[in-house]
Amino acid sequence: MMGRTDDERATMTDDVQAADGVEDERVTAFWQAARGHLGFGNLSPVLGESPNDAVPPPSWSFGDNPALADQLLGLVLDGTKTGTSTALVELEDAGLETPRPGDLSIVLDSAGEPRALLRTTEVEVVPFDQVGAEHAAAEGEDDRSLESWRVEHEKYWRRVLGDDRFGADLQVVAERFELIYPKDGPTPAVD
């Protein structure tokens, strides 16, 4: 459920970096393939590479456990999941900025393998109790209803934030995205 959590995003980014701080070869190789798909680098022989197309975007995984990471990634890869939610406090605690339309990110599976390149298309920050049915459906989880979204996300945020930090007024970053790469890739194995 749930989008990028601060700990997971920071942890997964750290996990895919070598001890000396060099980006993991898997993320770099994925980014090279994806940027070619996007047309980045077509002018690099003439203009040179820019930091925006040479440096991989942030990488992260969904959820707070391996099974959830793969399950939600599978929904992205099959086109069901086009939205995610993150508690604003999660981003703030991790020192991360709120996503903006146009941002790119690489989603990792539970083994830290890069599997999807996403582009953020819409972002809205709203209280938990004002997340709408359309967004809940876009998340593609459970029965895709708002009621199910509220039940499962409340459980999740109580688990990752603690009961004292969850409330109906919890600010939620409701993010919509599009799958940029791969367009027709295999889905991860889900137990």
C-alpha positions as CSV (number, residue, x, y, z in Angstrom):
1,M,0.0,0.0,0.0
2,M,1.4,3.0,0.7
3,G,4.1,4.7,-1.2
4,R,7.6,5.4,-0.4
5,T,8.2,5.5,3.2
6,D,11.0,7.7,4.5
7,D,13.0,4.8,6.0
8,E,12.4,2.5,3.1
9,R,13.3,5.1,0.5
10,A,16.4,6.1,2.4
11,T,17.3,2.5,3.2
12,M,16.7,1.1,-0.3
13,T,18.8,3.9,-1.7
14,D,21.5,3.1,0.7
15,D,21.2,-0.6,0.1
16,V,21.8,-0.2,-3.6
17,Q,25.0,1.8,-3.1
18,A,28.4,0.2,-2.7
19,A,30.4,0.8,0.5
20,D,32.5,3.6,-1.2
21,G,29.3,5.5,-2.1
22,V,29.4,4.5,-5.8
23,E,25.9,3.8,-7.2
24,D,25.1,0.1,-7.5
25,E,25.8,-1.2,-11.0
26,R,22.2,-2.6,-11.2
27,V,20.6,0.8,-10.8
28,T,23.1,2.4,-13.2
29,A,22.5,-0.2,-15.8
30,F,18.8,0.1,-15.5
31,W,19.0,3.9,-15.8
32,Q,21.2,3.6,-18.9
33,A,18.5,1.4,-20.5
34,A,15.6,3.6,-19.4
35,R,17.3,6.8,-20.4
36,G,17.8,5.4,-23.9
37,H,14.1,4.6,-24.0
38,L,13.3,8.1,-23.0
39,G,15.6,9.6,-25.6
40,F,18.0,11.1,-23.1
41,G,21.5,11.2,-24.4
42,N,20.5,11.5,-28.1
43,L,22.2,14.9,-28.2
44,S,24.9,14.0,-25.8
45,P,27.6,13.6,-28.5
46,V,26.9,17.2,-29.5
47,L,25.9,18.9,-26.3
48,G,27.4,16.5,-23.7
49,E,25.5,14.8,-20.9
50,S,23.6,16.9,-18.4
51,P,23.4,15.8,-14.7
52,N,19.6,15.2,-15.2
53,D,20.1,12.4,-17.7
54,A,23.5,11.1,-16.5
55,V,22.7,10.6,-12.8
56,P,20.0,8.0,-11.9
57,P,16.9,9.4,-10.2
58,P,16.1,8.3,-6.6
59,S,15.4,4.6,-6.1
60,W,13.0,3.1,-3.5
61,S,10.6,0.2,-2.9
62,F,6.9,0.1,-1.9
63,G,5.6,-0.8,1.5
64,D,7.4,-1.9,4.6
65,N,8.2,-5.6,3.9
66,P,9.5,-7.6,1.0
67,A,6.2,-9.3,0.1
68,L,4.4,-5.9,0.0
69,A,7.2,-4.4,-2.1
70,D,6.8,-7.1,-4.8
71,Q,3.0,-7.2,-4.6
72,L,2.7,-3.5,-5.2
73,L,5.4,-3.4,-7.8
74,G,3.5,-6.1,-9.7
75,L,0.4,-3.9,-9.7
76,V,2.5,-1.1,-11.2
77,L,4.0,-3.3,-13.9
78,D,0.6,-4.7,-14.9
79,G,-0.9,-1.2,-15.1
80,T,-3.3,-1.5,-12.2
81,K,-1.5,0.8,-9.8
82,T,-1.1,4.4,-11.0
83,G,-1.1,6.1,-7.6
84,T,0.5,5.9,-4.2
85,S,0.3,7.7,-0.8
86,T,3.0,8.7,1.6
87,A,2.4,10.4,4.9
88,L,4.0,13.8,4.6
89,V,5.7,13.3,8.0
90,E,7.5,10.3,6.6
91,L,9.1,12.5,3.9
92,E,9.9,15.3,6.5
93,D,11.4,12.8,8.9
94,A,13.8,11.5,6.2
95,G,14.6,15.0,5.0
96,L,13.1,14.3,1.6
97,E,11.2,16.7,-0.6
98,T,7.6,16.2,-1.6
99,P,7.4,14.7,-5.1
100,R,6.6,17.1,-7.9
101,P,5.0,16.5,-11.3
102,G,7.8,15.5,-13.7
103,D,9.9,13.8,-11.1
104,L,11.4,10.5,-12.1
105,S,12.1,7.6,-9.7
106,I,13.3,4.0,-10.0
107,V,11.2,1.4,-8.1
108,L,13.1,-1.6,-6.7
109,D,11.8,-5.1,-6.0
110,S,12.3,-6.8,-2.6
111,A,15.8,-7.9,-3.7
112,G,16.9,-4.4,-4.5
113,E,16.7,-5.0,-8.3
114,P,15.5,-1.9,-10.3
115,R,12.3,-2.9,-12.1
116,A,10.4,0.3,-13.0
117,L,10.9,3.9,-13.9
118,L,8.0,6.1,-12.9
119,R,7.2,9.7,-13.7
120,T,5.1,11.7,-11.2
121,T,2.1,13.3,-13.0
122,E,0.1,14.8,-10.1
123,V,0.7,15.5,-6.4
124,E,-1.8,16.6,-3.8
125,V,-1.3,16.9,-0.1
126,V,-4.6,16.4,1.8
127,P,-5.7,15.2,5.2
128,F,-6.1,11.4,5.5
129,D,-9.9,11.7,5.8
130,Q,-10.1,13.8,2.6
131,V,-8.3,11.4,0.3
132,G,-10.8,10.7,-2.4
133,A,-12.3,7.5,-4.0
134,E,-10.6,8.2,-7.3
135,H,-7.2,8.2,-5.7
136,A,-8.0,5.1,-3.7
137,A,-8.9,3.3,-6.9
138,A,-5.7,4.5,-8.7
139,E,-3.7,2.8,-6.0
140,G,-5.1,-0.5,-7.3
141,E,-5.0,-2.3,-4.0
142,D,-7.5,-4.6,-2.3
143,D,-11.0,-4.0,-3.8
144,R,-9.9,-0.5,-4.9
145,S,-12.6,1.2,-2.7
146,L,-12.1,4.2,-0.5
147,E,-13.3,2.2,2.5
148,S,-10.7,-0.5,1.9
149,W,-8.0,2.2,1.3
150,R,-8.8,3.9,4.6
151,V,-8.8,0.7,6.6
152,E,-5.5,-0.7,5.2
153,H,-3.7,2.7,5.1
154,E,-4.6,3.4,8.7
155,K,-3.2,0.0,9.7
156,Y,-0.1,0.7,7.8
157,W,0.6,4.2,9.1
158,R,-0.2,3.2,12.7
159,R,2.4,0.4,12.2
160,V,5.1,2.6,10.6
161,L,4.5,5.9,12.4
162,G,3.0,4.7,15.7
163,D,-0.5,5.2,17.0
164,D,0.3,8.6,18.5
165,R,1.3,10.1,15.1
166,F,-1.8,8.8,13.2
167,G,-5.0,10.7,13.0
168,A,-7.8,11.7,10.6
169,D,-5.8,15.0,10.0
170,L,-2.6,13.2,9.0
171,Q,-1.3,15.0,5.9
172,V,-1.1,12.5,3.0
173,V,0.9,13.0,-0.2
174,A,-1.4,11.6,-2.8
175,E,0.8,11.0,-5.8
176,R,-0.2,9.8,-9.3
177,F,2.4,8.5,-11.7
178,E,2.9,6.8,-15.1
179,L,5.1,3.8,-15.8
180,I,7.7,5.0,-18.2
181,Y,10.0,2.0,-18.4
182,P,9.6,-0.9,-19.0
183,K,6.4,-0.6,-20.9
184,D,5.9,-4.4,-21.3
185,G,8.2,-5.9,-18.7
186,P,7.8,-9.1,-16.8
187,T,6.2,-8.9,-13.4
188,P,8.2,-9.9,-10.3
189,A,7.6,-13.2,-8.7
190,V,5.2,-12.8,-5.8
191,D,4.8,-15.5,-3.1
